[in-house]
Amino acid sequence: MELLQGRPATNDGRLDKEIRVYDLLDRLNVPYQRIDHEAAMTMEACAAIDEALEATICKNLLLCNRQCTEFYLLLLPGDKPFKTSILSKQIGSSRLSFAGAEYMERFLDITPGSLSVLGLMNDKEHQVKLLIDRDLLGGEFIGCHPCINTSSLRLRTKDLMDVIIPAMGHPVTMVDLPRG
């Protein structure tokens, strides 16, 4: 796996949603590195990629309440377990569960295995609330997909928090999830 600077040389074979990510980052003047790879569907598959990126592994979960009326994108360290009851208390939403693939596609234009904070650029109606576990922000770099799971990006954590997320217009709710 080779760490490359910025966007691909051509758009050939790239999906529009991936190109829109590169366009956003370039428009915001945010530097980034990219690795192209085989489809990475699980956190285990992402481990080698994130090691090559030298970035914090980011686990992304799309959650919803029982009625499927409130949606949350939770970002947390890849090695951190997730317990719905603890998060539910912190955000005041009972009975959280995983949102179905149809909601990922409808709100974020992303399919399962490609979920990424960068998908919020497609959520123009702000249907999805962003939750970030504080422990994710400890490293200098964070790794994420450009809305597809055959490439991964390395972004400065500071750029994600101070430039990219504000440009997408989604406020952040910080959460503190336990390690064990």
C-alpha positions as CSV (number, residue, x, y, z in Angstrom):
1,M,0.0,0.0,0.0
2,E,1.3,3.4,-1.0
3,L,0.5,6.6,0.7
4,L,-0.2,9.2,-2.0
5,Q,-0.6,13.0,-1.8
6,G,-4.1,14.3,-2.5
7,R,-6.7,13.2,-5.1
8,P,-6.2,10.6,-7.8
9,A,-4.6,11.8,-11.0
10,T,-7.8,11.0,-12.9
11,N,-11.4,10.4,-12.1
12,D,-11.5,7.2,-14.2
13,G,-13.2,4.4,-12.3
14,R,-14.0,6.7,-9.4
15,L,-17.6,7.2,-8.1
16,D,-19.1,10.7,-8.1
17,K,-19.5,10.6,-4.3
18,E,-15.7,10.0,-3.9
19,I,-14.8,12.8,-6.3
20,R,-17.1,15.1,-4.3
21,V,-15.0,14.4,-1.2
22,Y,-11.8,15.4,-3.0
23,D,-13.5,18.5,-4.4
24,L,-14.6,19.5,-0.9
25,L,-11.2,19.0,0.7
26,D,-9.4,20.8,-2.2
27,R,-11.9,23.7,-2.0
28,L,-11.2,24.0,1.8
29,N,-7.5,23.8,1.1
30,V,-7.2,20.8,3.5
31,P,-4.1,18.7,2.8
32,Y,-4.7,14.9,2.8
33,Q,-3.0,11.7,1.9
34,R,-4.7,8.7,0.3
35,I,-4.2,5.0,0.1
36,D,-6.1,2.9,-2.6
37,H,-6.8,-0.7,-1.5
38,E,-9.2,-3.6,-1.8
39,A,-12.6,-3.1,-0.3
40,A,-12.4,-2.9,3.5
41,M,-15.7,-4.0,5.0
42,T,-14.6,-4.5,8.6
43,M,-12.5,-2.9,11.3
44,E,-10.1,-5.9,11.0
45,A,-9.6,-5.2,7.3
46,C,-9.0,-1.5,8.1
47,A,-6.3,-2.2,10.7
48,A,-3.5,-2.7,8.1
49,I,-4.7,0.3,6.1
50,D,-4.7,2.5,9.2
51,E,-1.2,1.3,10.1
52,A,0.0,2.3,6.7
53,L,-1.8,5.7,7.1
54,E,-0.2,6.1,10.6
55,A,-3.6,7.5,11.8
56,T,-6.1,6.8,14.5
57,I,-8.5,4.1,13.4
58,C,-12.0,5.6,13.4
59,K,-15.1,3.4,13.9
60,N,-18.2,4.9,12.4
61,L,-21.7,3.8,13.5
62,L,-25.0,5.1,12.2
63,L,-27.5,4.8,15.0
64,C,-31.2,5.7,15.4
65,N,-33.9,5.8,18.0
66,R,-36.6,3.1,18.1
67,Q,-39.0,5.2,16.0
68,C,-36.3,5.9,13.3
69,T,-36.9,9.6,13.7
70,E,-33.5,10.6,15.2
71,F,-30.3,9.6,13.6
72,Y,-26.7,9.8,14.9
73,L,-23.3,9.2,13.3
74,L,-21.0,8.1,16.1
75,L,-17.2,8.3,15.6
76,L,-15.1,6.5,18.1
77,P,-11.7,4.8,18.3
78,G,-11.6,1.5,16.4
79,D,-10.5,-0.5,19.4
80,K,-13.2,0.9,21.7
81,P,-16.3,-1.2,22.5
82,F,-19.7,0.4,22.0
83,K,-22.5,0.1,24.6
84,T,-25.8,1.6,23.6
85,S,-27.0,2.1,27.2
86,I,-24.1,4.4,28.1
87,L,-24.4,6.5,24.9
88,S,-28.2,6.7,25.3
89,K,-27.9,8.3,28.7
90,Q,-25.3,10.8,27.5
91,I,-27.4,12.0,24.6
92,G,-30.8,11.6,26.2
93,S,-32.2,9.2,23.6
94,S,-33.5,5.8,24.7
95,R,-33.4,2.6,22.8
96,L,-30.6,3.3,20.3
97,S,-30.0,0.7,17.6
98,F,-28.1,0.5,14.3
99,A,-29.8,2.3,11.5
100,G,-30.5,0.3,8.3
101,A,-28.5,0.6,5.1
102,E,-31.4,2.5,3.5
103,Y,-30.8,5.4,5.9
104,M,-27.1,5.5,5.1
105,E,-27.9,5.8,1.5
106,R,-30.8,8.2,1.9
107,F,-29.0,10.7,4.2
108,L,-25.3,10.2,3.5
109,D,-25.1,8.6,0.0
110,I,-23.0,5.9,1.5
111,T,-23.3,2.1,1.5
112,P,-22.5,-0.2,4.4
113,G,-18.7,-0.7,4.9
114,S,-18.1,2.9,3.6
115,L,-19.5,4.9,6.4
116,S,-17.5,8.0,7.0
117,V,-17.8,11.4,8.7
118,L,-17.3,12.9,5.2
119,G,-20.7,11.5,4.2
120,L,-22.2,14.4,6.2
121,M,-21.4,16.6,3.2
122,N,-24.4,14.9,1.5
123,D,-26.8,15.4,4.4
124,K,-28.0,18.8,3.3
125,E,-31.1,18.6,5.5
126,H,-29.1,17.8,8.6
127,Q,-31.0,14.6,9.4
128,V,-28.0,13.1,11.1
129,K,-26.5,14.4,14.3
130,L,-22.7,14.0,14.8
131,L,-21.4,12.4,18.0
132,I,-17.6,12.1,18.6
133,D,-16.0,10.2,21.4
134,R,-13.3,12.4,23.0
135,D,-10.7,9.7,22.8
136,L,-10.8,9.8,19.0
137,L,-9.2,13.3,19.1
138,G,-6.0,12.4,20.8
139,G,-3.9,11.6,17.8
140,E,-2.5,14.0,15.2
141,F,-4.1,12.2,12.3
142,I,-7.4,10.4,11.7
143,G,-8.2,7.9,9.0
144,C,-11.5,7.8,7.1
145,H,-13.0,6.7,3.8
146,P,-13.9,9.2,1.1
147,C,-17.5,7.8,1.0
148,I,-16.2,4.5,-0.6
149,N,-14.3,1.6,1.0
150,T,-11.6,1.2,-1.7
151,S,-9.7,4.2,-0.6
152,S,-8.8,5.7,2.8
153,L,-7.7,9.2,3.7
154,R,-5.3,10.5,6.3
155,L,-6.5,13.9,7.6
156,R,-5.1,16.1,10.4
157,T,-7.5,15.7,13.3
158,K,-7.3,19.5,13.8
159,D,-8.4,20.1,10.1
160,L,-11.3,17.7,10.6
161,M,-12.6,19.5,13.7
162,D,-11.7,23.1,12.8
163,V,-12.3,23.2,9.0
164,I,-14.1,20.2,7.5
165,I,-16.9,19.5,10.0
166,P,-17.8,23.3,10.3
167,A,-17.9,23.5,6.5
168,M,-20.4,20.6,6.4
169,G,-22.6,22.5,8.9
170,H,-23.0,19.7,11.4
171,P,-22.5,20.7,15.1
172,V,-20.6,18.1,17.1
173,T,-21.7,16.6,20.4
174,M,-18.8,15.2,22.3
175,V,-19.3,12.0,24.2
176,D,-17.2,10.0,26.7
177,L,-17.5,6.2,26.2
178,P,-15.7,3.9,28.6
179,R,-12.9,1.5,27.3
180,G,-14.2,-1.6,29.1
